[in-house]
Amino acid sequence: MDLKILIPLAAYVLWNIITFCVAAYDKRAATHNPKKRIRERTFCIHAILGGGLGILFAFYGLRHKTKHPGVLASVWIPFIIELVAVIALYFLFVR
């Protein structure tokens, strides 16, 4: 695999692992220490910055905030836009 693809891919995977951990921390804080919760706005910002996949894995895998349509939409919409952009960039530059 070419290095110019591998480095952004590694950064993307690392960022999504971090966002997964942030959402998992919030899930734990919800039951153990409610004062240490993370704002829903933070999840939206992380999703806009490319961490939507990690947040969605955490939300659905840990059953966290799945009954909050506003939060889910604020993560799903940037993730879908990101997915379309990545596919478009792939077909424009890599293929």
C-alpha positions as CSV (number, residue, x, y, z in Angstrom):
1,M,0.0,0.0,0.0
2,D,1.2,3.5,-0.9
3,L,2.5,5.6,2.0
4,K,0.4,8.6,0.9
5,I,-2.7,6.5,1.6
6,L,-1.4,4.7,4.6
7,I,-0.7,7.7,6.8
8,P,-4.1,9.4,6.4
9,L,-5.8,6.0,6.9
10,A,-3.8,5.4,10.1
11,A,-4.7,8.9,11.4
12,Y,-8.3,8.3,10.6
13,V,-8.3,4.9,12.5
14,L,-6.5,6.5,15.5
15,W,-9.0,9.4,15.6
16,N,-11.9,7.0,15.5
17,I,-10.4,4.9,18.3
18,I,-10.1,8.1,20.4
19,T,-13.7,9.1,19.7
20,F,-14.9,5.6,20.6
21,C,-13.0,6.0,23.9
22,V,-14.6,9.4,24.5
23,A,-18.1,8.0,24.0
24,A,-17.3,4.9,26.1
25,Y,-16.0,7.2,28.9
26,D,-19.3,9.2,28.8
27,K,-21.3,5.9,29.0
28,R,-19.3,5.0,32.1
29,A,-19.7,8.5,33.6
30,A,-23.4,8.3,33.0
31,T,-23.7,5.5,35.6
32,H,-20.8,6.2,37.9
33,N,-20.1,9.9,38.0
34,P,-22.8,12.1,36.3
35,K,-20.8,15.3,37.0
36,K,-18.1,14.1,34.7
37,R,-20.3,13.8,31.6
38,I,-19.3,15.0,28.2
39,R,-21.5,17.5,26.4
40,E,-23.5,16.3,23.4
41,R,-22.0,19.2,21.4
42,T,-18.6,17.5,21.9
43,F,-19.8,14.4,20.1
44,C,-21.0,16.6,17.2
45,I,-17.6,18.3,17.0
46,H,-15.8,15.0,17.0
47,A,-18.0,13.7,14.3
48,I,-17.5,16.8,12.1
49,L,-13.7,16.3,12.6
50,G,-13.9,12.8,11.2
51,G,-14.7,10.7,14.2
52,G,-18.2,9.8,13.4
53,L,-17.5,6.1,12.8
54,G,-16.0,5.7,16.3
55,I,-18.8,7.5,18.0
56,L,-21.5,5.5,16.1
57,F,-19.7,2.2,17.0
58,A,-19.7,3.3,20.7
59,F,-23.3,4.6,20.6
60,Y,-24.8,1.4,19.1
61,G,-22.3,-1.1,20.6
62,L,-22.6,0.2,24.1
63,R,-26.3,1.3,23.7
64,H,-25.5,4.9,24.6
65,K,-27.6,7.8,23.6
66,T,-29.5,5.8,21.0
67,K,-32.8,7.3,22.2
68,H,-31.6,10.8,21.5
69,P,-32.5,11.6,17.9
70,G,-30.9,15.0,18.0
71,V,-27.5,13.6,19.0
72,L,-27.7,10.7,16.6
73,A,-28.5,13.1,13.7
74,S,-25.7,15.3,14.7
75,V,-23.3,12.4,14.4
76,W,-24.9,10.5,11.4
77,I,-25.1,13.6,9.1
78,P,-21.4,14.5,9.3
79,F,-20.5,10.8,9.0
80,I,-22.5,10.4,5.8
81,I,-21.0,13.6,4.4
82,E,-17.5,12.3,5.3
83,L,-18.2,8.9,3.8
84,V,-19.4,10.5,0.5
85,A,-16.3,12.7,0.4
86,V,-13.9,9.8,1.1
87,I,-15.5,7.7,-1.7
88,A,-15.3,10.7,-4.1
89,L,-11.7,11.4,-3.2
90,Y,-10.9,7.7,-3.7
91,F,-12.4,7.7,-7.2
92,L,-10.8,11.0,-8.1
93,F,-7.2,10.5,-6.9
94,V,-6.4,6.8,-6.1
95,R,-8.2,4.9,-8.7
